[in-house]
């Protein structure tokens, strides 16, 4: 890629980011856009102050939202959105701290070494390769004194960057582990700390049910701590009737509002119309009562007994008892009485609990196949994107593309900006597709679905966006010479790998400047809200556009940026300053989104950090593997061998973290459970907390539902549970 193409990409992305962020700062000050930009605060009934109308300040761009983002503390983020939201912030902070140091090393040390690596003029003044490791000639340690050990300088920088990254990871793990323990203590009232999910419950032939087995088993083996249980049932028929009842109640409410308006406006002229409305209301109320009767019948004990699932939520009188049961094997047969810590009630995926445990492996195989097919399908657009980026080869294969050169500056835009825009457009869809696939895995909670989707998206991005972009770009550039001179293929491939840093620089610019700017502007919701306000929802009260935070999208994409930066930290250090801008902008954008826009629908108490840690370890290992190959191709076997030792140290560190930290994130430790029980005993809250857990896991179709379909239903639930 020519410097002009990189300059065109930077200019377009910076200009677009400035324009979009300016528009956002203006729109955020308008009360009419509050449902888009203050969705979370409006849903919590929080007051949102605005400037007086028709004031100059209200229609001018400002940076007040940026300053506010830097004033938000980590404790405020945890208090308002939970520890998972803080993981997002810490990921961006990690990127800032890591790449600031790497940029100093790259700009001060590596760039001069790379530029002067030929004992003369650089490879080309029209290429950015002069600033990469490609400009270091092979065997430079045998040259004159100024050229001695240039690649050893790269190895020294590699060691420092690797150890600095491992140091930051170790410190982050310690701090987040401490935060997790504090968070579990702060939310010790939550019912999931007293509850265990039990699956594989055997059928009792004597009573022709499973519920009697649950009570007998836990009363016998956990007499001191067992409290009660909640069986799970097939409830699709009840849910269908409840949906019909809600729809009918909504129609009744709309008809009542319509008839009230008619009586007030034109009572005499519309008398017949109002009589028809009253008849419809009576008909719908009769239907609602009939639905209520059917629901009561289906909720009866005799009917539910035949719909029992082989799963139940079991509640204990202490957190310690629940923790011990969740972490132990209950039966010699490992597929019977399977126990695990229950997710919090709002996080439960009720439909997946109906899937028998023995067929879950089939679901997982299907998920693997589906994600693999999606990955293979995505190889087509990635290869096409690299075809656009490699314009010289594109002209040979597709001669009409030469017309691009007729317009001055268009080639720089096509090769520098367009490929990264197309690639980011395709990437935007992938997380949602992967989440849909992850939902088929039969996870017991929404958080586990998103954790699985998070891993799938990350490896998809590594495989397709990183490796396939690398390989397709290299193959398009080197396939001709490799066929005629196969012995030179490794050296040509090494040069092409370092040259791909230009493409990834434009990718980081587009994903960071344009991507984060569009994330905070929310153009889709803004346009939809405008259309609604001008059409069918005109004059009606606006509802906030409230959605859960997309962890499965943000974490993998930001982690890919970390991976790209680490791999190119020594190879092409010119990329590193752009990554500082990437993570700084991402930090302020997502602090704003967490505080004002997105809703927190669950809190895993920091389990996402185990994913983040793993992704960064993968990035460090890929950086070191890349340098092993490059040192070998540069005739520096001693440096390659030393890098292998560095790689082994990184793997040992990863193993240490899995032993030292990971189990505490996976389980609720008995010691922490006992300490929280003691705190509750001192404040006389232990009994109250575990009694609240008894009713917290009642299935949705067995909970009281209140309709406004009739006068009696406004004071008493129409559908109540047994």
N, C-alpha and C positions, 0 to 999 in steps of 0.2 A: 504494500500500500504506500502511495506517495504521501509526503507530508501535507500536500494540499488537500488530500482526501480527509486526513485526520483533522486538519484545521476546519474544513467544511463541516464535519460532524460536530466538532466542539462548538463552532459558532452557532449552528442551528439548535443544538441542545441547550446551550446557555441562554440563547435568545428566547426559546420556547419556555424554559424554566422561569426566566424573569417575567415573561408575560403571564404565564399561568399563575404563578405565586402572587403577582400583583392583583390579578382578578380575584383570587381566593381571598386575599386580605380585604378587598372591598366587599365581596359577597358575604363574608362572615359577619360584617357589621349590619347587614340588612335583616330586619325581623322576619321578612317573608321567606328567607332561606334557613331559618332556625331549624326546621325539621330535618334538614340535610346536614348542617354543620354543628348542631347541638342535639343530635338525636338521643344520646345517652343521658344528658342532663335533663332534657325535657321528659324522658321516660321516668326519671326519678323525681319529677316535680320540683326540680331545682330552678331557682330564678336565674334568668339570663339577662343581664343588663345591656342596654343598647344606648347609643348616643341619640340625642334629640333629632327629630326629622329635619331635613333640609339644612343640615350643618355641613360645612366644608370638610370637616374631619371624617364624616361618614362616607364620603365618596372619594377619598384619596387613599392610595396604598400605604401600608405601614408594616413595620417589623415587630409590632407589639406581641404578636403570637409567637414569634421566635424567641423573644426575650422571656416570655412566660414559660416556654418549654424548658429553657435552661434553669428556671427558678424552681421547677417541680422537683421535689426530692424523691428518693427511692422509697422512703416510708410512705409518702403520699400515694405513690403508684400502688404499693402493696395494699394500703388501706382501702383504696377505691376500686381496684381491679384485680387484686390477688397477686400471688408470687409468679404465676405464669406470665402475666403482663410484664413483670420486672425482667424476666428472662429475655424478652425482646429488647428491652432497653440495654441490658448488660451485653447482649450480642453486639449491638451497635457501638457501645462503649469499648468493647474488646477490639473491634475493628479500628476505632480511632487510635487507641493506645498502641496497638501493634503496628499499624502502618505509619504512624508518625515517626516512630523509631526507625522502621525499615526505610522510610523515605530519606531520612537523614543519612543513613548508611549508603543508600543507593545513589543519592545525588552527590554526596561529598566524596565517596570512595569509588563506587563501581562505575559511574558514568565516565569520569576521566580515564579510568583504567580501560574501559571498553573502547572509548573513542581513540585512544592512542595505542591500540593493540596490534597495529600492523607495521610498526617501525617506519611509518611513512603516512601517506594520505589514507583516509578511511576507505572502506569498500565503495561507497557511493555517497556523494553529497545530496543526492535526490532521494535517499532512502533512510528510514529510521533505523536500519540494521546497524549503522555506525555506532549506535548507542547501546547495542545489545552484545551478548557474549559471542555472537557470530563474528564480530569484528576482531576477536582474539584469535591469532593464527595458531596452528597446531604446534605443540612443542615449544612454546615461547620461553620456557625456562632455560633453553640452551642458547639464548641470544645474549646480547650485551647487557650490562648491569641494569639499565633502566627497564629492560624487558624481562628480567629474571623473576620467575615465580609469580607471573600475573594470575595464573589460574589458582595458585595457592591463596592469593588475595580473595578470590571468589569462594574458595573453600572456607577460609576463615570467616567471611561474612555469612556463609551458609550455616556454619556452626553457631555463630552468635544469634542469628535469626531463629534457628531451631530451638536453642536453649531458652531464648527469650519467650518464644511462643509456649514452650512447655511450662516455663515458670508462671506465665499469666494464666494458663489453664489450671495449674495446681492451685493457685491463689483463688481463682474464681470458684473452683469446686469447693474449697474450704468455706468461702464466704456464703455461697448459696446453700450449702449444707447447713450452716448455722442459721441462715434465714428460714430454711425449711422447718427446722426444729422449733424455732420461735413461732412460725406460722401455725404449725400443728397445735401448739399450746394456745395460741390466740383463738383458734376456731375449734376448740375442744368441745364446744356444744353441738357440733355437727353430728347427725345421727350415724353417718358412715363409720365413725370411730367405735361405735358399739355394735356394728352389724356385720355379718358374714353372709356371703352368697354361697349357697349349697346347691350343687348339681349332682346328677346321677343318683337321685333318691330312689331306692327300690320300691316296687309295688307290693302292697300288703294283700295277699289273696284272701285273707280272713275278712278284712273290712272293705275289700275292694276299693282301696284308696291308698294314697301315699302320705297324707298328712299325719296319720297316727304313727307312722314310722319315724317322722321327724321329731315329734314330741318325745317318743319313747327313747330314741337314740341319744338325744342331747340331755334329757333328764337323767339318764343312766350314767353317761360318761362325763358330764359337766354339771353336776347337780348344784355346785356352789355358785356358778356364774351364769348358767342358762336362765333366760327370762321368758321369751316367747318366740313365735315364728309367724311368718306370713307366707302362705302358699301362693304360688303363681298359677294362672289359669289361661286357657285359650279364651280370649275375649273378643274375637273379631266380630261376632254377631252382636254383642252388646255395644261395641264401638260403633257399628253401623247404625243401630237404633239411636244412639246418642247423637250422632251426626245429623240424622233426620230431625231429631227433637230440637237441636240448636238451630237448624235451618228454619223449622216451623216457627220457633219462638222469634226469630229475627223477622220473619214475614209479619207476624202479629204486631210487633213493635212498629214496623214501617207503616202498616195499615192504620194503626192508632194515631200515628203522627199525621198521616194524610187526612184522616177524618177530622182531626182537631183543626187543621188549617182550613179545611172546607167550611166547618161550622163558624169559624171566626170571620172568614172573608165573605162568603156568599151563601149564607145559610139557606135562604129561601130558594134560590135558583138551583142549588145542588142538593136539595133534600133527598131526591131519589138516589143520587150517587152515594150519599152518606149511608142510606139504608142498605145499599148493596155492600158497602164497606163493612158495616156492622154484621151483616150476614156472613161475609167472608171471615171476619174475626172469630165469630162463633164457631164456624166450621173448622178453622185452624186450631182453636182452643180444644175442640173435641178431639181432633187428631192428636194434639199434644198429650191429652190425658190418656188416650189409647196407647201411645208410645210409652208413657210413664208406666202403665200397667204391665206392658210386655217386658220392660226393663226390670221391674220389680220381680217378675216371675223368673227371669234368667239369672237374677242375682240371689235367688234363694239357695240355701245350703245344699239341698238335694240335687239341684241342677249343676251347681259349681263342682260338686264332688266328682262328677263324671268328666269334668274338663281340666282336672289337675295336670300340671306339668311336673316333670321330674326335677323341679327346682323350687327353692324357697329362700327367703331372707330370714335369717335367724338372728335374734337380738340377745345380747348378753348384758348382765348388770354392771360390767366393768369393761374398760378399754383393754385392760390386760388380758381378760378372758377371751375377748374377741380376737386380739392379736395372736394369742397362742393357738386358737382354733384355726385361724386363717393360714398360719404358716406350718401346719403339721398335717401328716397323712392320717386320715381317719379310719381307713379300712385296709385289710390286706390286698383286696382287689383295688387297684389304683383308679379304676373307672367308676367306682361307687363312692358316694359321700365325698365328692370333690369340693374343697372349700377354698375360697379366696376372699380377700377384703372387698366389701361391697363398695361400689361407687356411690357418690352422694346422690340423693334422690332425683335432683334435677338433671343429673348426668346419665341416668339409666337409659339404655336402649331397650325398651320393653319388648319390641317385636323380635329382637334377636335372642331374647331369653327363651323363646318358644322353639328355637332350633336345638334338636338333640345334640348333646355333647359329642357323641360318637361320630357324627357326620361333619363336625367342624373341620377336620383335616381335608375333606373334599372341597369345602368352601375355600380354604387357604390355597389349595392347588389351583382352583379356578381363578382366584385373584392373581396368582403368579402368572398364569397363562395370559390373562387379560392385560395385565400391565406390560408383559413382554411384547404382546402384539401391538399395543399402543406405542411402545418404544420403537419397534421396527417400522411401523407406519410413519413415525415422525422423522425417520432418516431421510425421507424424500424431500421435505421442505428445507432441512438443514443443508443437504447437498446442493439444493438450488440456491440457497443463500450464499454459499461459498462460491458458486458459479458466478454470481453477480459481483462478489468481492474480487475475484480473480478476473479482471476485465480483459487482460491480454489473451488468456485462454478462451474466454467467452467469445471474443471476436473471431477466433479461429473456428470454433464450433458453431457459432451462430452469427454469420456475417452481417445481418441487418442491425446488430447491436452497434456497429460502427457509426450509425447515425447519431448516437449520443455525443460523439466528439464534435459534431457540427455546432452545438450550442455551447458557448464558453462557460466553464464552471460546472456544467451539468454532469460531466464525468466524475468530478470530485464528490458531488452529492450522491450520485448513483453508487459509487464504490465505497464511499466513506460513511454515509448516513443511512442509505436505504437498506443494506443487509441487516444491520442491527435492529432497525425498526421492524422489519418483517419477522426476524427471529423473536424479538420481544412480544410481538403480537401473537405468535403461535404459543409462546411460553405462558402467556396469561391464561389460556384455556386449560392448560395441563393440570394445575392443582385441583381444579374443580372436577375434572374427569377422573383423576386419581382418587379423590374423596368418594366419588360415586362408586368406584371399584372397591375401595376399602370398606364401604358399607355392606358389601356382600360377604365379608369375611366372618360375620357372626360375632363381632365384638360386643361385649356386654355394656359398653358405655360409649357415649359420643366422644369423650376424650381419647379413648383407645382407638377409635376410628380415625381421629385426626392425627394421633401419633403415628399410626400405621401409614396414613396418607403422607405425612411429613417425610418419613423414610423413603417411601416410593417416589415422591417428587424429587427428593435430593438425588437419589441414584439415577433417576431418569435424566436430570439435568447434567450430572457428571458424565453419564454415558453418551447422551445426544449432544448437548450444548458444548461440553468441553471436548471429549475425546473425538466425537464425530466431526465437529468443526475443525479440530486439529488434523485429523486424518484426511478428511475430504479436501481441506485446503492444501495439505501437503501433496496429496495424490494429484490434484489438478495442476499443481505447480511443477511436479517432478516426474510425472509418469513417463514422459517422453525420454528424458535422459536416463531414467532407471532401466528402461527396456534396452537401450543401446549400451549402457555401461552399468551392468548390475552390481559390479564390485563397489561402485561409488554410491550405492543407494543409502547406506547408513549416514554418510557425511551429508548428502543432499537432504535427507530427512531431518537431521539435526539442525541444519540451517533453516529449513522450512518451519520447524517447530518454533524456533526463536522469532522467525518473521511473523508468525501468527499473533504475536503480542500486539501488533497494530490493530488487528480485528477485535481482539478482546478489549483493547482500550476504547474503541468506539462502542462496544457492547456495554461496558461499564458506564460510559457517558450517557448512553440512551436509557439504560435501565435506571440509573441514578437520577440524573437531572430531569428527564422527561417522565420516567416512570413514577418517581416519588411525587413529582408535581401534579400529575394526573390523579394519583392516589388521594392527595389531600383536597383536590378540587372536586372530586366525585362528579364528573360531568354527566354520567349516566343518570344518577338520581336527580341531579339538578335539572336536566332536560325533561325527565319524566314528571317532576314536580311542577315545572312550568306548564307542560301540556295539560296535566290534571287541573291546574288552577284556572286554565282558560277554557276548559271543556266541561266534563261531567261533574267535576268536584268543585266547581266554582261556587264560592260562598259558604262551603262547608268547612268544618273545623279540620285542620291538617293534623295528620298523625306522623310522628317521627319515623324516619327510615332507619329503624334499629335492627342491626344484624350482629351476630357474634364475631369476635375477632378472628381473622383467618390465619391462625398459627400455621396451618399446613401450607400456606402460600408464602408468608413472609419469611419464616425461618429457613426453608431450603434455598430461596432465591438469595437471601443475604449470605448464607453459608457458601453458596457457589461463588459469590464475589470474594469471600475470604480465600477460597480455594484458588481462584484465578490469581489473586494477588500474591499468595504464597508461592505458587509454582513459578510465577514470573518475577518474584522479588530479586533473585540473583540473575536470572536470564535477561530480563528487560526492565530495569528499575525505573524507566521513564513512566511506567504505568502507575507507580505507587502514589504519587501526589493526587492523581484522579480518584484513587480509592479513599483518600482522606476526605475529599469533598463528598464522595458517595455516602460514607458512613455518618458524616456530620449532618448532611441533609436528611438522611434516613432517620437519624435520632430525633431531630426536631419534628419531623412529620409524624412519626409514630407516637411520640409523647402527646401530641395534639390529638391524634386519632383515639388513643387509649383514654384520654381524659374526657373528650367531648363527643365522640362519634360511636365507637364500638361498645357492645355490651359483653360482659363476662358471664358466660352461661355455665361455667364450671371452673374449678381450681384444683389442679393436680398437685399443688404445693411444690412446684419446681421440677416435675419429671421431664419437662421439655429440655432441661439443661443436659441431661444424659445424652439426648440426641445431638444437641449443639456440640458438646464435647467430642462425641464420636466423629462428627463431620469435620471438625477442625483437626483432629488426629489424622483423618484420611487426607486432609489437605497437606499436612506436614509430611506425611509419608510419600505422597505423590511428588512433592517438591524435592525430596531427597532422592527418590527413584529417578526423576528427571535429571538431576545433577550427576548421578552415577553414570547414566548414559552419555551425557554431554562431556564429562571428564574423560570417559573412554574414547569418544570420538575425537577429542582434542589431544590424544596421545598422552594422557596423564593417568596411567593406571594406579599410581600410588594414591592420588586424590580419590579415585573411584573406590579403592579398598577402604580408605579412611571414612568415606561417606557411607559405606556398607556398615561399618561399626556405629556410625551415628544413627543409621536407620534402626539397628538393633536396640540401641538405647531408647529410641522413641517408642518402639514396640514394647520394651520392658516398662516404660513409663505408663503406657496405655494399660498394660496388664495390672500394674500397681493400682491405677485408678479404679479399675473394675473390681479389685479386691477391697480397696480401702473405702470407696465412696458409693459405688453403684448399689450394693445391697440395702443401704439405708434409704435410698430413693425408691427402691422397689417395695420395701416392706415398712410397716409401722412398727418400730422396734418396741420390744416388751418394756425396756427401761423407760422410754418416753411415755408409753401408755400408762405405766405405773405412776410416774411422776404427775401426769395430768389427772389421774384418778385421785391422788393425794390432794392436789389443789382443789378439786371439786368437793372432796370430803370436808376440807377446811371451811369452804364457803357454803356447805350444805346444798350443793347443786347436782350431786352425782345421781340421785334418784330421779330428779326432774329431767335430767338430760337423757338418761336411758329410757325413761317412759315416753319421752317425745319420739325416740327412735322406733318405738313399737308401732306407731301408726304412720310413720313417715314413708314406709315402703309399700303402702297399699296401692295396688295397680290403678291407673287412672280411671278405668271403667267401673271401679268399685267406690270411687270417691264421691262425696256429695256434690251435686251439680245444681246450680241455681239458674232458673230461667225466668224471664220477665214476661212470660206469655199470659199470665193471669194474675189477678189481684192476690190470690193466695200464694202464688209462687214467688212473689216479691219478698215475702217474709220467711218462707220455709223452703228448703230445697225440694225441688220436684222429684229428683232421683237421689235417694240416699242409700247408703250401704248397710249391710247387716250389722 
